[in-house]
Amino acid sequence: MVCSLASQHAAGTGLAGGERVADLTLNPGEVRDPGRTLQRAMVLGVVVVTLVYILISGVFLYLIPLERVSSNETFVAQAGSVLFGPAGGVAFAVIVVLCVLGSLAAFTMSAPRVYYAMAKDGLFLDAVGRVHPRFGTPAAAIAVQGAIGALLVWVSSFQQIIAYFIFVAVVFLGMTVAGLFILRRGRRGDATAILTPGYPITPLAFLILVTLLLIAVAAHSPRETTLGILVVLAGVPAYALFRRRTPQIQEHKLIEAD
C-alpha cells in the first residue's frame, strides 16, 4: 500500500513538474524567437526538473525508507523531522507549501490562456475572451480557472485530485506525442519544423511508458479515473454546441472589421 501511494505521488509530482515545463508552449506569442527559445527552455527545464527530482527523492528515501513512511502527504515533513527534529518538519512543510504556490502561479498564467483562446475562437463563453481593461490580462478566464480549482479542493481529497488529474493529463500527453508521427509525415521539408531527437525511438518509448502508467493509475484508482474520463467526454457535446455557432461568430467579426 505504501509503495503504491508513494509511486502514485511520485508520478503526480514528476508529471506536475513536467507539465509546468510544457506550459511554456502555451505562451509562444509572448516569446522572442519562439522556435529557438522554447526548444532550449523546454530541454533545459526537463533536464533540471528531472535531476532535482531524482536528487531530492534519493535523499528522502535514504532518510525515510518506504516501509517507515506513515503518510504520503507528509513525506517531506517526515524527512525534515528526521534531519532537524519537529521544527524541521514544520519548516519542510512550509517549503512544500511555497513550492506548490509557485507551481500554482505558473499554472495560473498558462491554463486560463487556453480558455481565453477557446473563447476567441468561439468555442467557449464570450465573456471568458475579455481582458481586464487596466491590466490587459484574461481576468475572466483566470476566475474560471480559480473556481474550478476551488471546487476540486472542496469536494475531493489530495489523493483523489492527483488520481483524477494524472489519468486525464497523461492521456492527452500521449495523444500529443502520438501526433508527432502525423506531423512528421505532413511537414517534411518544412524549415520551421522542430525535429524530435531520437525519432522514432524516443516517442515510441514515451508512449510505452505512458501506457504502463495509465494501466497502473486505472487499477489503483478506478473511481477517479472513471470520473476524469466522464468529465472529458462531457466536453464533447459542449464542443459540438459551441462549434455550431462558430461560423456565425466569425461572420460577425468580419462584418465588424469591414
N, C-alpha and C positions, 0 to 999 in steps of 0.2 A: 504493500500500500504506500509506504513512504517513498519507495523507488518510483512508483507510478506518479505520485504527486510531484516529486522532485523533477522527473523527466518532463512532465507537462509544464511545470513552472519554467524550466529551462527553455523549452520550446517557445513558450509565450514571451519570455523576456528577450530571448535571442531574436525572435520574429519581430518584436516591437522595435528593437534597435535597428534591424534591417529595414523595417517599414519607414522609420524616420529618415533613413538614408534615401530610400526610394521616393519619399515625399519631395525630394529635390526636383523630380521631373514634373511636379505639378506647377512649378513657377518658372518655366523657361522664358516667358516673356519679360521677366524682371532680371534676367541674367545677361551679361555681355558675352558674346560669342558662345551661346549655349552648346553648340556642337562639341566644342573642346572643353569648356569649363565644367559642364555637367558630367561628362565622361570621367574627367580627372577627380571631381568631387565624389562621385559615386564609388570609384575604385578605392580612393583613399579612405572614404568613410567606412566601406565594408571591411577593409583591412584593419583599421583602427578599432572598430567595434568588435570584430572577431578576436583580435589579440587581447583587448581589455577584458572581454567577457571570459575568455579561456583562463587568463591570469587570475582574475578575481574568483572565478568558480573553483579553480585549483586550490587557491589559498583557503577558501571557505570549507571545502571538502577535507582539506588537511586538518583544519581546526575542529570541524564537527563532522565525523563520518556519518553516512546516511542513516545508519542504524540508531544514531543518537538524535536525529532531527525529530523534534516533537511537534513542530508546526511549520508547514510550508510557507505561510505568510510571514512568519517572524524569523526566518532562517538567518537573515543578515543580522538582526538584533541578537540572536543567539551567538553568532560569531563575535560580535562586539563584546558580549558579556564574558566570553572565554578569554579575550585579549585584555580587557580593561575593567572587568567587573560590571556591576549593574549600571554604573554611569556610562560605560562603553556601549552597553546595549541600547540605552536611550539615545546616545549620540549617533550610533549607526542607524537607528530607526529614523532619526531626523534627516540624516543624509539621504536615506531612501526616499523620504517624502520630497526632498528638494529635487532629487533626480526625476521623480515622477512628474513634478511640476514643470521641470524643463522639457520633458517629453510632451506633456500636455500643451505647453506653449508652442512647440513646433507643430503639433497636430492642429492646434487652433489656427495657425497660419495657413496650413495646407488644405485640410479637409473642407472647410467652408468654400474654398475656391472651386471645388467640384460642383457643389450645389449652385454656386453663382454662375458657373459656365453652363450648367444644365438649364438654368432659368433664362439665360441669354439666348440659348438655342431653342427656347420654347418647350423644354422637356421638364420643367418644374414650375412652381408658382412664380408669377411675375414679380411679386414683392421681394422674393429672395434675390432677384437680379439687380436690386437697387444698392447704391453705395451711400455711405454716410456723407452728408453734404459738407461736413467740415474736414473729416479725416480721410475721405476717399477710400474707405475700407468697406468690404462686403458685410456690413453690420448685421443685416437681417440673416444672412447665411450663417454667420457666427452664432447668432442667437438660436438658430435651428440646431446647430451642432451642440451647443451647450444644453439645450433642452433634451436632446436625445441622450447625451451623456448622463445628465442628472437622472433621467428616467431609469436608465440601466443600473445606476448605483442604487437607486431607491428600491427596485424590485428584485435585484439579484445580489448574490454574494461574489466575492473576488474570484473564486474558482469557477463559478458559473459564467461570469463575464469572460474570463480567459478562454474557457471551453467554447463559448458561443463565438468569440472573436476569432480564435485560431482556425477553426474549420473553414469558415466562410472566406477569411482572408487568404488562407493557403490555396483554396480552390481557385480564386481569381489570380493569385500569383502563378499558379501552374498554368492557367489559361493564357496569361500574358507571355510566359516563356514559350509555351506551345505555339503562340503566334509568330515566334521568330522563324519557324520553318516556312510559314506562309509569306512573311515579309522577305525572307531571303530569296524566294523564287520570284517574287513580284518586283523587287527593286535591284536586280542585278545591274551593275554598271552605274548605279546612282552615286554620284560623288558626295552627296550629303549623308549617305547611309553610314552608320557606325557598326562595323563588323564585330561579331562576338568572338572573343579569343577562345580557341579550342573547339570551335564549332565543327561537327555536331555533338561531340562527346560531352562538353560541358552542359548544354541544355538537356540532353538525354539523362545525364547523371542527376541533374537537379529534379527532373520530372519523376525519376525513380524514387528519390528521397521524399519528394512531396507526396507521392502515392503511399509510401510507408507511413508517413506522419499522419495522413488523413485516416488511414485504417486504424492507427493507434488511438487517435483522438475520438473517432466514432465509437470504438469499442469501449473506451473508458467513460465517455460522456455522451451516450446516445440521445438523451433528452435534449441537452443543449445543442447538440449537432442538428437534431431534427428542427428545433426552433429556429436556428440560424438559416437552415435551408428554406423553411417556410417564409421567413421574413424576406429573403431574396426573391422567392417565387411570387410573393405579394407585389413585388415591384413590376412584374411583367404586365399585368393589366393596367397598372398606373402608367407605365411607359407607353403602352398602346394608346391610352386615353390622351396623354399629352402629345404623342406623336401625331394623332389625328388632327390636332389644332395647330401644329407647327406650320403647315403651308399658309394658313390664314395669317399667322403672326409675321411670317416672312414677307407676305404680300403687303401687310400693313406697314412694315418697316420701309419697304421700297417706295410706297406712296409718300411716307413722311420725308424720305430722302429727296424725292422729286420736288 
